[in-house]
């Protein structure tokens, strides 16, 4: 027989403590725990209003969850090649891939190696696109003296067993936006 030393199985005080510590670590107002990194991506894309038919640029070399979560919105993943040295999204190729249907650019920080955020942000701003950080591999990487994982208005992270820090499963959404955080909490609790 199994026994539990505490009365919480899910969403208890330890989860709230984990959220608080991650928010402080990454310097964001809100950290919202999710079942896993894929769910975090899916919820974030819903919050951002990624809709059927939208095109979302993403790296050609990433875990399948990045493209799957785009597809969950009935949006179209547009795969863009990576830079040879950094293994991150190639901003020059991103610019070539932007079309009138493009709604967002999703980037990763491959193995904690920071992507070219300034160039990607400039492209997003120039074309009025959402820039989203899939920070599944970002934890403990550093960008301009700040830990990676929360460089965009909303970002997500994975704590899968293959990641730098694991909770065996689990994911998280990070944001400074109160409305985004509220919607993430509502969606994780059956909507």
N, C-alpha and C positions, 0 to 999 in steps of 0.2 A: 504493500500500500504506500501511496505517496502522501506526503504531508507538506504543508506550507507553513513557513515560519511567520508569514505576514498575511494580512487579509486582502491584499491587492494582487490581482492577476494581470490586469491591464490598466493603463492610463491612471496610475496611482501617483503618490507623492514622489517616487523616484523618477518618473518620467518628467514631471514638472521641474524637479531639480536638475535633470539632464538638460532640459530646454533652457533653463536659466543659465547654466554654466556654458552652454554652447553659444548663447546670445552674447554673453560677456566676452568669451574667447574671440568671437568673430566681430565684435563691435557693432552688433545690430540690436534693434529694439525688440524684435520678435524672433523666436525660434519655435517652430511648431512641429512636433514629432509626428511621423507617419509610419505606416506599417512597414514600408520598404522604400528604397530609392525610386523605383518605378512609379509607385503610387504618388510619391512626392512630385515627380515630374508631371504626371497626369493632372494632379490637383493644381499645380502651378500653371500649367497651360490652360486649364479651365478658367482660373482666376484672371489670366491675361486676355481671355477672350479669343483664343485661337479657335477658329471656326472651320466648318466644312469648306473645302476648296482652297483654304489659305495655303500658301507655300511657306515652309519653315526650313531655312538653311541650317544644316548640321554637318559635323565632320563625317567624312567617309570612313574614318577609323575611330570608332567608339563602340561602346557596348550596345547591344541591340535595343536596350531599354530607351535610349535617347530617341531613336526613330519610332519605336513602338508607341511611346507616349504621344508623339506627334500624330501617328495614325489613329490613336484612340479618339482624337478630336475630329476624325475624318478629314484631317489636313494632309498635305503632301510633304513628306520629307524630301528635301533637295540636298543630295549628298555633294559635298565640296571636298576636294582633296586637301591634304595636310602639307605643312612645310616639312622639308626633308630633315632639317636639324632639330626642330623643336617637337615634331610630331603633333603640333597643334594646327587648328584651322588656318588656312592660308588666306589672309585678308585680300590679296590681289585676286584670288579665284572667287572669293565671296562676292566681290564687286561685280565680277563677270556673271555671276549666277542670279543677281537680283533682277526680278521681273515685276511687272505691275501687280502680280498676285502675292508677292512676298510680304509676309506680315512680321516675321521675326528671324533673328539669327541666334542660334544656340551654339555655344562653344564650351569646350572642356579645357581643363589645365592638365594635359596628359602627364600622368605619374607625378602630379604636384608641380610640374614645370609650367610657370605662368604663360598663358596665351598673350598675344599682343592686344591687350585690352584697349589701349588708346586708339589704335587704328580701327579696331572693330567698333568701338563706341562712336568714332567719327563717321564711319560708314552708316551705322544705325541712325545717327542724328541726321546725316545728310539725306537719307532716304525715308525718314520718319518711320523707322522700324523699331521693334522691341529687341533689346539685347538681353539674352538670358544665359546665365551661367549654370551649366550642369556641373556642379562641383563634386561629383561622385569621387573623383580622385584628387581633389584639391587640398584636403586637410593636411596641415603642417607645411604646405608650400607658402612662400612669402612673396608678396608683390608690393613694392614701394613701402617697405617696413610694416606692412599689414598682412596678417594671415589670410590666405586665400579661402574663398568660400562664400563671400557675401559682397562681391564687387558690383553686382547689378541690383536693380530695384527689388527684385525677387530672385532667389536662387534656390537650388535644392542640393541635397547631399545624400549619400548612401552610407550605411554602416554594415553592409554585407560582410560576410566573413573574409572576403578577398580584399577588403579595403584596409587602409592604414590603421584605422580604429574600428573595431567591430563590436556590435551588440548582437552578433550572429545574424540578425536581420535588422531591419529598421531603416528609416530615412528621416529627413528633416527639411523643412522649408524655412528660409531666412528672409526677413524683410524689415524695413523701417516703416512700411506703410500699414497703418492701423486697420484699414478696411481689408487689405489683402490678408492680414493675420486673422482677422475675424472670420473671413470667408474660409480660410484654410481650416480653422478650428471647427466651423460648422460642417464642412464637407467631410472631415475625418470622423465626425460623429454621426454618420449616416445621413448627413445633409439636413 
